[in-house]
Amino acid sequence: MAPSSLGSNTPTTLLRTLIRANHILHHHGAVDAFGHVSVRQPDDPEQYLMSGYMAPALVSKPEHLITYNISDSSPVDPASPKGYSERSIHGELLKRYSGINCVIHSHAPSVLPFSVTGVDKDAGGDKCPRLKPVFHMAGFLGAKGAPVWDIEKCYQADQDADLLVKSTELGRSLASAFSNSPESTQAFPDHTVVVMRHHGFTTCGPDIQTAMYRTIYTIANARAQLEALALHQSAGISPMSQGSFALEGKVARDTRAMNERTQDKAWPLWLREVEVNPLYQLEI
C-alpha cells in the first residue's frame, strides 16, 4: 500500500506515469543515478510528488515516492524516508509558476558544455553561443535560447559551495531565471529551459509529457548544436558568417507551437521502450 502522504485521491494513472517518467529519462540518458522528476499533486496543488533518494531507473512502486509541501519542500509525512537534497528546485518552480505541474532536473553530458563556457551570449562570432534551437524539434527553447544561471553568485560566505540547490533561497533564485522579469508573478515562465552553470539544466511543463519532451529534445538539440559548432570550427569559419545559426523570430515561435501540437506522438513510443526492458519495473 502507498504511504498515506501520497493522498488517498492521488490517481493511480498519475503514479504510474511518474514512475515511468523516471524510467524514460534514464533510458534516454537524461539521468543516470542522479537527476529527478516531480509532479504537482492534483488533489492538493500546494504539494508535489517525487521519488525518494534512489536512482530513477530503480523507482518501481508508490512506496518509492514522497509527497512534499510546495511552501518549503518539507515532506508532508515527517517519517518519510530520505529524499533528494535538491528538491527545492522543484518546490520553488512549482511555487512561482502556477501553470507548471512538472519539473525535471538533468546533468545530461551533451548540455554540460553550455554550462561551463562562462559565456551567456546571444551574439555569435568567436564566442560560444548559449544553447539555442538549431532544429525544428527544439523550437520550445525560444529564439533567445536557454539562459545560464550561476549559483556561485547566490552564495553567502558561510554556505557550502557544492553547486547543489539545497535551500529554498537557491531554488527561488533558479526559478527567477525562468522569467524575464525576476520579480513578476506569472502562471508560466518565459523560458522553458535554464542551463545551470557547472551543473546541468532544469526544465518544466504543464504536464509530465510536455516536460519529458522538452528534456529529451533539449539534449538532442545540444548534441546537434555542438556538432554544428565543431563543423564550423573545423572549416575555420564563424557560425554567424553563414546566416542565421539558430531558429529566430517567427520560425522559432511557429516551431514551438508545432512541438506542442505533436509532442503527444512520442509518449507511447517512449513508454513502450521501457515496458519491454526488464530493468524498469512497475509494481502498481
Contacts in CASP RR format, 6 or more apart in sequence:
PFRMAT RR
TARGET T0000
AUTHOR 0000-0000-0000
METHOD contacts of the structure
MODEL  1
MAPSSLGSNTPTTLLRTLIRANHILHHHGAVDAFGHVSVRQPDDPEQYLM
SGYMAPALVSKPEHLITYNISDSSPVDPASPKGYSERSIHGELLKRYSGI
NCVIHSHAPSVLPFSVTGVDKDAGGDKCPRLKPVFHMAGFLGAKGAPVWD
IEKCYQADQDADLLVKSTELGRSLASAFSNSPESTQAFPDHTVVVMRHHG
FTTCGPDIQTAMYRTIYTIANARAQLEALALHQSAGISPMSQGSFALEGK
VARDTRAMNERTQDKAWPLWLREVEVNPLYQLEI
1 62 0 8 1.000
2 10 0 8 1.000
2 15 0 8 1.000
2 61 0 8 1.000
2 62 0 8 1.000
2 63 0 8 1.000
2 65 0 8 1.000
3 62 0 8 1.000
3 63 0 8 1.000
3 65 0 8 1.000
3 66 0 8 1.000
3 67 0 8 1.000
3 77 0 8 1.000
3 80 0 8 1.000
4 77 0 8 1.000
5 66 0 8 1.000
5 67 0 8 1.000
5 75 0 8 1.000
5 76 0 8 1.000
5 77 0 8 1.000
5 80 0 8 1.000
6 15 0 8 1.000
6 49 0 8 1.000
6 62 0 8 1.000
6 65 0 8 1.000
6 67 0 8 1.000
7 41 0 8 1.000
7 43 0 8 1.000
7 44 0 8 1.000
7 67 0 8 1.000
9 42 0 8 1.000
9 43 0 8 1.000
10 41 0 8 1.000
10 42 0 8 1.000
10 43 0 8 1.000
10 49 0 8 1.000
11 42 0 8 1.000
12 284 0 8 1.000
14 39 0 8 1.000
14 42 0 8 1.000
14 49 0 8 1.000
15 49 0 8 1.000
15 62 0 8 1.000
15 65 0 8 1.000
15 284 0 8 1.000
16 282 0 8 1.000
16 284 0 8 1.000
17 39 0 8 1.000
17 208 0 8 1.000
18 37 0 8 1.000
18 39 0 8 1.000
18 49 0 8 1.000
18 50 0 8 1.000
18 51 0 8 1.000
18 65 0 8 1.000
18 208 0 8 1.000
19 59 0 8 1.000
19 60 0 8 1.000
19 61 0 8 1.000
19 64 0 8 1.000
19 65 0 8 1.000
19 282 0 8 1.000
19 284 0 8 1.000
20 271 0 8 1.000
20 274 0 8 1.000
20 280 0 8 1.000
20 282 0 8 1.000
21 37 0 8 1.000
21 39 0 8 1.000
21 102 0 8 1.000
21 208 0 8 1.000
21 212 0 8 1.000
22 31 0 8 1.000
22 37 0 8 1.000
22 51 0 8 1.000
22 56 0 8 1.000
22 57 0 8 1.000
22 59 0 8 1.000
23 56 0 8 1.000
23 57 0 8 1.000
23 59 0 8 1.000
23 274 0 8 1.000
23 277 0 8 1.000
23 279 0 8 1.000
23 280 0 8 1.000
24 212 0 8 1.000
24 270 0 8 1.000
24 271 0 8 1.000
24 273 0 8 1.000
24 274 0 8 1.000
25 31 0 8 1.000
25 35 0 8 1.000
25 37 0 8 1.000
25 56 0 8 1.000
25 104 0 8 1.000
25 106 0 8 1.000
25 212 0 8 1.000
25 215 0 8 1.000
26 32 0 8 1.000
26 55 0 8 1.000
26 56 0 8 1.000
26 57 0 8 1.000
26 280 0 8 1.000
27 270 0 8 1.000
27 273 0 8 1.000
27 274 0 8 1.000
27 277 0 8 1.000
27 280 0 8 1.000
28 215 0 8 1.000
28 216 0 8 1.000
28 219 0 8 1.000
28 270 0 8 1.000
29 108 0 8 1.000
29 219 0 8 1.000
30 104 0 8 1.000
30 106 0 8 1.000
30 108 0 8 1.000
30 215 0 8 1.000
30 216 0 8 1.000
30 219 0 8 1.000
31 56 0 8 1.000
31 57 0 8 1.000
31 106 0 8 1.000
31 107 0 8 1.000
32 55 0 8 1.000
32 107 0 8 1.000
33 55 0 8 1.000
34 55 0 8 1.000
34 107 0 8 1.000
35 56 0 8 1.000
35 84 0 8 1.000
35 105 0 8 1.000
35 106 0 8 1.000
35 107 0 8 1.000
36 50 0 8 1.000
36 51 0 8 1.000
36 56 0 8 1.000
36 84 0 8 1.000
36 86 0 8 1.000
36 87 0 8 1.000
36 90 0 8 1.000
36 104 0 8 1.000
36 105 0 8 1.000
37 50 0 8 1.000
37 51 0 8 1.000
37 56 0 8 1.000
37 102 0 8 1.000
37 103 0 8 1.000
37 104 0 8 1.000
37 105 0 8 1.000
37 208 0 8 1.000
37 211 0 8 1.000
37 212 0 8 1.000
38 48 0 8 1.000
38 49 0 8 1.000
38 50 0 8 1.000
38 87 0 8 1.000
38 90 0 8 1.000
38 91 0 8 1.000
38 94 0 8 1.000
38 102 0 8 1.000
38 103 0 8 1.000
38 104 0 8 1.000
39 48 0 8 1.000
39 49 0 8 1.000
39 50 0 8 1.000
39 101 0 8 1.000
39 102 0 8 1.000
39 208 0 8 1.000
40 47 0 8 1.000
40 48 0 8 1.000
40 49 0 8 1.000
40 70 0 8 1.000
40 94 0 8 1.000
40 100 0 8 1.000
40 101 0 8 1.000
40 102 0 8 1.000
41 47 0 8 1.000
41 48 0 8 1.000
41 49 0 8 1.000
41 67 0 8 1.000
45 70 0 8 1.000
45 98 0 8 1.000
46 69 0 8 1.000
46 70 0 8 1.000
46 71 0 8 1.000
47 67 0 8 1.000
47 68 0 8 1.000
47 69 0 8 1.000
47 70 0 8 1.000
47 76 0 8 1.000
48 67 0 8 1.000
48 68 0 8 1.000
48 70 0 8 1.000
48 90 0 8 1.000
48 91 0 8 1.000
48 94 0 8 1.000
49 65 0 8 1.000
49 66 0 8 1.000
49 67 0 8 1.000
49 68 0 8 1.000
50 65 0 8 1.000
50 66 0 8 1.000
50 68 0 8 1.000
50 84 0 8 1.000
50 87 0 8 1.000
50 90 0 8 1.000
51 59 0 8 1.000
51 64 0 8 1.000
51 65 0 8 1.000
51 66 0 8 1.000
51 84 0 8 1.000
52 59 0 8 1.000
52 64 0 8 1.000
52 65 0 8 1.000
52 66 0 8 1.000
52 81 0 8 1.000
52 82 0 8 1.000
52 83 0 8 1.000
52 84 0 8 1.000
53 81 0 8 1.000
53 82 0 8 1.000
53 83 0 8 1.000
53 84 0 8 1.000
54 64 0 8 1.000
57 279 0 8 1.000
57 280 0 8 1.000
58 64 0 8 1.000
59 65 0 8 1.000
60 280 0 8 1.000
60 281 0 8 1.000
60 282 0 8 1.000
60 283 0 8 1.000
61 282 0 8 1.000
61 283 0 8 1.000
61 284 0 8 1.000
62 284 0 8 1.000
66 75 0 8 1.000
66 77 0 8 1.000
66 80 0 8 1.000
66 81 0 8 1.000
66 83 0 8 1.000
67 75 0 8 1.000
67 76 0 8 1.000
67 77 0 8 1.000
67 80 0 8 1.000
68 74 0 8 1.000
68 75 0 8 1.000
68 76 0 8 1.000
68 87 0 8 1.000
68 90 0 8 1.000
68 91 0 8 1.000
69 75 0 8 1.000
69 76 0 8 1.000
70 91 0 8 1.000
70 94 0 8 1.000
70 95 0 8 1.000
71 95 0 8 1.000
72 168 0 8 1.000
73 87 0 8 1.000
73 88 0 8 1.000
73 90 0 8 1.000
73 91 0 8 1.000
73 92 0 8 1.000
73 168 0 8 1.000
75 83 0 8 1.000
85 164 0 8 1.000
85 166 0 8 1.000
86 105 0 8 1.000
86 164 0 8 1.000
86 165 0 8 1.000
86 166 0 8 1.000
88 165 0 8 1.000
88 166 0 8 1.000
88 167 0 8 1.000
88 168 0 8 1.000
88 170 0 8 1.000
88 171 0 8 1.000
88 172 0 8 1.000
89 103 0 8 1.000
89 105 0 8 1.000
89 165 0 8 1.000
89 171 0 8 1.000
89 174 0 8 1.000
89 202 0 8 1.000
90 103 0 8 1.000
90 105 0 8 1.000
91 103 0 8 1.000
91 168 0 8 1.000
91 171 0 8 1.000
92 168 0 8 1.000
92 171 0 8 1.000
92 172 0 8 1.000
92 174 0 8 1.000
92 175 0 8 1.000
93 100 0 8 1.000
93 103 0 8 1.000
93 171 0 8 1.000
93 174 0 8 1.000
93 175 0 8 1.000
93 178 0 8 1.000
93 189 0 8 1.000
93 202 0 8 1.000
93 204 0 8 1.000
94 100 0 8 1.000
94 101 0 8 1.000
94 103 0 8 1.000
95 175 0 8 1.000
96 172 0 8 1.000
96 175 0 8 1.000
96 176 0 8 1.000
96 178 0 8 1.000
96 179 0 8 1.000
96 185 0 8 1.000
96 189 0 8 1.000
97 175 0 8 1.000
97 178 0 8 1.000
97 186 0 8 1.000
97 187 0 8 1.000
97 188 0 8 1.000
97 189 0 8 1.000
97 204 0 8 1.000
98 187 0 8 1.000
99 187 0 8 1.000
99 188 0 8 1.000
99 206 0 8 1.000
100 188 0 8 1.000
100 189 0 8 1.000
100 204 0 8 1.000
100 205 0 8 1.000
100 206 0 8 1.000
101 205 0 8 1.000
101 206 0 8 1.000
101 207 0 8 1.000
101 208 0 8 1.000
102 204 0 8 1.000
102 205 0 8 1.000
102 206 0 8 1.000
102 207 0 8 1.000
102 208 0 8 1.000
102 210 0 8 1.000
102 211 0 8 1.000
102 212 0 8 1.000
103 202 0 8 1.000
103 203 0 8 1.000
103 204 0 8 1.000
103 205 0 8 1.000
103 211 0 8 1.000
104 202 0 8 1.000
104 203 0 8 1.000
104 204 0 8 1.000
104 211 0 8 1.000
104 212 0 8 1.000
104 214 0 8 1.000
104 215 0 8 1.000
105 200 0 8 1.000
105 201 0 8 1.000
105 202 0 8 1.000
106 200 0 8 1.000
106 201 0 8 1.000
106 202 0 8 1.000
106 203 0 8 1.000
106 215 0 8 1.000
106 218 0 8 1.000
106 219 0 8 1.000
107 199 0 8 1.000
107 200 0 8 1.000
108 200 0 8 1.000
108 201 0 8 1.000
108 218 0 8 1.000
108 219 0 8 1.000
108 222 0 8 1.000
110 219 0 8 1.000
110 222 0 8 1.000
110 223 0 8 1.000
110 226 0 8 1.000
111 131 0 8 1.000
111 195 0 8 1.000
111 200 0 8 1.000
111 201 0 8 1.000
111 218 0 8 1.000
111 219 0 8 1.000
111 222 0 8 1.000
112 200 0 8 1.000
113 128 0 8 1.000
113 222 0 8 1.000
113 226 0 8 1.000
114 128 0 8 1.000
114 130 0 8 1.000
114 131 0 8 1.000
114 146 0 8 1.000
114 148 0 8 1.000
114 195 0 8 1.000
114 222 0 8 1.000
114 225 0 8 1.000
115 148 0 8 1.000
115 195 0 8 1.000
115 196 0 8 1.000
115 197 0 8 1.000
115 198 0 8 1.000
115 199 0 8 1.000
115 200 0 8 1.000
115 201 0 8 1.000
116 197 0 8 1.000
116 198 0 8 1.000
117 128 0 8 1.000
118 148 0 8 1.000
118 197 0 8 1.000
119 127 0 8 1.000
119 128 0 8 1.000
119 129 0 8 1.000
119 130 0 8 1.000
120 130 0 8 1.000
120 147 0 8 1.000
120 148 0 8 1.000
121 127 0 8 1.000
121 128 0 8 1.000
121 129 0 8 1.000
121 130 0 8 1.000
122 129 0 8 1.000
122 130 0 8 1.000
122 144 0 8 1.000
123 129 0 8 1.000
123 240 0 8 1.000
124 238 0 8 1.000
124 239 0 8 1.000
124 240 0 8 1.000
124 245 0 8 1.000
125 238 0 8 1.000
125 239 0 8 1.000
125 240 0 8 1.000
125 241 0 8 1.000
126 238 0 8 1.000
128 229 0 8 1.000
129 239 0 8 1.000
129 245 0 8 1.000
129 246 0 8 1.000
130 144 0 8 1.000
130 145 0 8 1.000
130 146 0 8 1.000
130 147 0 8 1.000
130 148 0 8 1.000
130 195 0 8 1.000
131 141 0 8 1.000
131 145 0 8 1.000
131 146 0 8 1.000
131 193 0 8 1.000
131 195 0 8 1.000
131 201 0 8 1.000
131 218 0 8 1.000
131 221 0 8 1.000
131 222 0 8 1.000
131 225 0 8 1.000
132 141 0 8 1.000
132 142 0 8 1.000
132 143 0 8 1.000
132 144 0 8 1.000
132 145 0 8 1.000
132 146 0 8 1.000
132 225 0 8 1.000
132 245 0 8 1.000
132 246 0 8 1.000
132 247 0 8 1.000
133 139 0 8 1.000
133 140 0 8 1.000
133 141 0 8 1.000
133 142 0 8 1.000
133 143 0 8 1.000
133 145 0 8 1.000
133 221 0 8 1.000
133 246 0 8 1.000
133 247 0 8 1.000
133 252 0 8 1.000
133 255 0 8 1.000
134 221 0 8 1.000
134 224 0 8 1.000
134 225 0 8 1.000
134 228 0 8 1.000
134 245 0 8 1.000
134 246 0 8 1.000
134 247 0 8 1.000
135 221 0 8 1.000
135 224 0 8 1.000
135 247 0 8 1.000
136 247 0 8 1.000
136 255 0 8 1.000
136 258 0 8 1.000
137 217 0 8 1.000
137 220 0 8 1.000
137 221 0 8 1.000
137 255 0 8 1.000
137 259 0 8 1.000
138 217 0 8 1.000
138 218 0 8 1.000
138 220 0 8 1.000
138 221 0 8 1.000
138 247 0 8 1.000
138 255 0 8 1.000
138 259 0 8 1.000
139 247 0 8 1.000
139 252 0 8 1.000
139 255 0 8 1.000
139 256 0 8 1.000
139 258 0 8 1.000
139 259 0 8 1.000
140 192 0 8 1.000
140 193 0 8 1.000
140 213 0 8 1.000
140 214 0 8 1.000
140 217 0 8 1.000
140 256 0 8 1.000
140 259 0 8 1.000
140 260 0 8 1.000
141 192 0 8 1.000
141 193 0 8 1.000
141 218 0 8 1.000
141 221 0 8 1.000
141 252 0 8 1.000
142 191 0 8 1.000
142 192 0 8 1.000
142 247 0 8 1.000
142 252 0 8 1.000
142 253 0 8 1.000
142 256 0 8 1.000
143 246 0 8 1.000
143 247 0 8 1.000
143 248 0 8 1.000
143 249 0 8 1.000
143 252 0 8 1.000
143 253 0 8 1.000
144 191 0 8 1.000
145 191 0 8 1.000
145 193 0 8 1.000
145 246 0 8 1.000
146 191 0 8 1.000
146 192 0 8 1.000
146 193 0 8 1.000
146 194 0 8 1.000
146 195 0 8 1.000
146 201 0 8 1.000
146 218 0 8 1.000
147 177 0 8 1.000
147 191 0 8 1.000
147 194 0 8 1.000
147 195 0 8 1.000
148 194 0 8 1.000
148 195 0 8 1.000
148 196 0 8 1.000
148 197 0 8 1.000
149 173 0 8 1.000
149 174 0 8 1.000
149 177 0 8 1.000
149 194 0 8 1.000
149 195 0 8 1.000
149 196 0 8 1.000
149 197 0 8 1.000
150 197 0 8 1.000
151 163 0 8 1.000
151 165 0 8 1.000
151 170 0 8 1.000
151 173 0 8 1.000
151 174 0 8 1.000
151 196 0 8 1.000
151 197 0 8 1.000
151 199 0 8 1.000
152 161 0 8 1.000
152 163 0 8 1.000
152 197 0 8 1.000
154 169 0 8 1.000
154 170 0 8 1.000
154 173 0 8 1.000
155 161 0 8 1.000
160 166 0 8 1.000
163 198 0 8 1.000
163 199 0 8 1.000
165 171 0 8 1.000
165 174 0 8 1.000
165 196 0 8 1.000
174 194 0 8 1.000
174 196 0 8 1.000
174 202 0 8 1.000
176 182 0 8 1.000
176 183 0 8 1.000
177 191 0 8 1.000
177 194 0 8 1.000
178 189 0 8 1.000
178 190 0 8 1.000
178 191 0 8 1.000
178 194 0 8 1.000
178 204 0 8 1.000
179 186 0 8 1.000
179 189 0 8 1.000
179 190 0 8 1.000
179 191 0 8 1.000
180 190 0 8 1.000
180 191 0 8 1.000
188 206 0 8 1.000
189 204 0 8 1.000
192 203 0 8 1.000
192 204 0 8 1.000
192 205 0 8 1.000
192 214 0 8 1.000
193 201 0 8 1.000
193 202 0 8 1.000
193 203 0 8 1.000
193 214 0 8 1.000
193 218 0 8 1.000
194 201 0 8 1.000
194 202 0 8 1.000
194 203 0 8 1.000
195 201 0 8 1.000
196 202 0 8 1.000
201 218 0 8 1.000
203 211 0 8 1.000
203 214 0 8 1.000
203 215 0 8 1.000
203 218 0 8 1.000
204 211 0 8 1.000
204 214 0 8 1.000
205 211 0 8 1.000
205 214 0 8 1.000
209 263 0 8 1.000
209 264 0 8 1.000
209 267 0 8 1.000
210 260 0 8 1.000
210 263 0 8 1.000
212 267 0 8 1.000
212 270 0 8 1.000
213 259 0 8 1.000
213 263 0 8 1.000
213 266 0 8 1.000
216 266 0 8 1.000
216 270 0 8 1.000
217 259 0 8 1.000
225 246 0 8 1.000
228 239 0 8 1.000
228 245 0 8 1.000
229 239 0 8 1.000
232 238 0 8 1.000
232 239 0 8 1.000
232 242 0 8 1.000
239 245 0 8 1.000
246 252 0 8 1.000
247 255 0 8 1.000
274 280 0 8 1.000
275 282 0 8 1.000
END
